[in-house]
Amino acid sequence: MQALRWAVLAIALAGVGGAGYYHVRNPEHLTLDDAARRAAQAQSPGAFVTLSDGVTHYEMAGPANGRVAVLVHGFSVPSYIWDPTFAALRDAGYRVIRYDLFGRGLSDRPDAAYDGAFYDRQLDQLLAALKVDGKIDLFGLSFGGYVSAHYAATHPQRLRTLTLVDPSNSAPRLPWQMTTPLLGPYLFQTGAVPGMADNQSGDFLHPEQFPGWAERYRPQMQYHGFGRALYRSRLALSHEDFDALYAAIARAGTPVHLVWGRQDPTIPVAQAARLRAAMPSLTYREIDQSGHLPHMEQTALFNHDMLTWLAAQP
């Protein structure tokens, strides 16, 4: 009986210790509501629209009758990561839209699956809310390359072109601990999430050229649901059939432009071969002296290549 009491005590102490460690490590202590959005808008221009899964933060610029381009950001850095591309498309006469995926930036963090269908719904409803009913030029960066490829595969009639920039292109293999209910989310929230802001500089070949990058990222981490959204996104990605997505895009005949930073440390440039084999008609551009974000590290080259390629599409 005494052994049982000691066992129960040990379990209780472990639970208390685990809860305390979670509280210390978890950066999420605030709720993202209308008041928080109003306070943050001075640093994050744009507007908000309520969709079926929650509020989405977006920014739209350029002439109302311009050709519509939509920018989808990566795994965790919100839509500001597209700053130079957004400006270039706007100045070139495009009606350009960028938005925060659910769970990131100033968009809501709903309790959802964060899978391809979920992201499809967000983009489809955003376009409807903004009264965009024609074809779009869709851009996807990194994880956004997955989101945009999924949308292109399931909504081919909505696309004029698809541009993929250093895209996620394969299902990650997750260790059993990370796929275990309760344990996986706990480990991700206490192990991965706290260091995410500081780790973002690893996407650059020359991070010293982007001071303050981590500090710009950090505010979104304070709102409840940030880590959950990222964890579930990664979990859903581990079950995705990329071959089926690329086959559907190829069958639809959507013009695809693939751009990769030659020195990408996050998703190696060698992975471009997979996409080129799956979609043989795509055009490919490899940008030297660039890491995972070629549109930022080699902006002039990227913008010239982007606008030239878009102009060549009917």
C-alpha positions, 0 to 999 in steps of 0.5 A, spaced: 500 500 500 505 504 501 508 503 494 502 505 491 502 511 495 509 513 493 507 511 486 501 516 486 505 521 489 511 521 484 505 521 478 502 527 481 509 531 482 511 529 475 504 532 473 505 538 477 512 539 474 510 538 467 505 543 468 509 548 471 515 547 465 509 548 460 507 555 463 514 557 463 516 555 456 509 557 453 510 564 450 502 564 449 499 568 454 494 573 450 487 572 446 487 575 439 481 579 439 478 585 436 482 590 441 488 586 440 488 587 433 486 594 433 492 595 437 497 591 433 494 595 426 499 600 427 505 595 425 501 591 421 497 594 415 491 591 412 484 589 414 480 584 416 474 579 414 470 574 418 470 567 414 467 561 416 473 559 420 474 565 423 477 572 422 482 573 416 487 579 416 489 581 409 492 586 405 490 588 398 493 594 393 493 596 386 488 598 381 481 595 382 481 592 375 488 589 375 490 582 374 489 579 381 495 576 384 495 572 391 501 571 395 501 565 400 506 565 406 510 560 409 510 555 415 510 560 420 512 567 418 506 571 416 504 575 410 509 581 411 515 576 408 512 578 402 513 585 402 518 586 396 514 582 392 507 585 394 510 592 392 513 590 386 506 587 383 502 593 386 507 598 382 507 593 376 499 594 376 497 588 379 491 587 384 495 584 389 493 580 395 496 577 401 493 574 407 495 571 414 494 563 414 489 561 420 494 561 426 499 566 424 500 573 424 493 577 426 488 571 423 484 567 428 487 561 431 481 556 430 481 549 433 481 546 427 485 540 423 490 545 419 490 540 413 489 542 405 482 542 405 482 547 411 487 552 407 483 551 401 477 553 404 480 560 407 483 562 400 476 560 397 472 564 402 477 570 402 477 571 394 469 570 395 469 576 400 473 580 396 469 579 390 475 576 386 471 571 381 476 571 375 482 567 375 488 569 379 496 568 379 497 564 385 504 564 389 506 560 394 513 560 399 515 554 402 509 551 406 505 556 402 508 552 396 504 546 399 498 550 400 498 553 393 499 547 390 493 544 394 489 549 392 491 549 384 490 541 384 483 542 387 481 549 384 484 549 377 479 553 374 481 559 379 488 559 377 491 563 371 498 561 373 502 558 379 509 560 382 512 556 387 518 559 391 522 554 395 516 550 396 515 544 401 514 538 397 514 532 401 511 529 407 516 530 413 517 524 417 515 525 424 518 521 430 513 517 434 513 522 440 511 527 436 505 524 433 502 521 440 496 525 442 497 529 448 505 528 448 506 530 441 503 537 442 506 538 449 513 537 446 512 541 440 509 547 445 515 546 450 521 544 445 520 547 438 515 554 439 519 558 444 525 558 439 522 559 433 523 567 433 530 566 433 531 560 428 528 564 423 534 567 421 537 560 419 533 561 412 537 567 410 544 566 406 546 572 409 542 573 416 546 580 418 543 583 412 536 583 416 536 585 423 530 585 427 527 579 423 526 575 430 523 581 433 518 582 428 516 575 428 515 575 436 509 578 437 504 573 434 507 568 438 504 571 444 497 569 442 493 563 444 493 557 439 499 559 435 503 553 437 497 548 436 496 551 429 503 550 427 503 543 430 497 541 427 499 543 420 506 539 420 502 533 422 497 534 416 503 535 412 506 528 414 500 525 411 499 529 404 500 525 398 504 530 394 505 526 388 497 526 387 497 534 387 503 535 382 499 530 378 493 534 378 496 540 376 500 537 371 493 534 368 490 541 368 495 544 364 496 550 369 502 554 367 507 553 373 514 557 375 518 554 380 524 558 383 529 556 388 535 559 392 541 555 390 544 555 397 537 554 401 539 551 407 531 549 409 529 546 403 535 544 399 535 546 391 536 538 389 529 537 391 527 541 385 528 535 381 522 532 384 517 537 382 521 538 375 519 531 374 512 531 376 510 537 372 515 537 366 512 543 362 514 548 368 519 553 367 525 553 372 529 559 375 535 558 380 537 564 384 544 564 386 547 567 392 540 566 396 538 562 401 530 560 403 528 566 401 530 568 394 525 574 393 528 577 399 535 576 398 536 577 391 530 582 390 531 585 383 533 578 380 527 575 383 522 581 381 525 581 374 524 574 373 517 574 376 514 580 372 517 577 365 514 570 366 507 573 368 507 577 362 509 571 358 502 568 360 496 569 356 
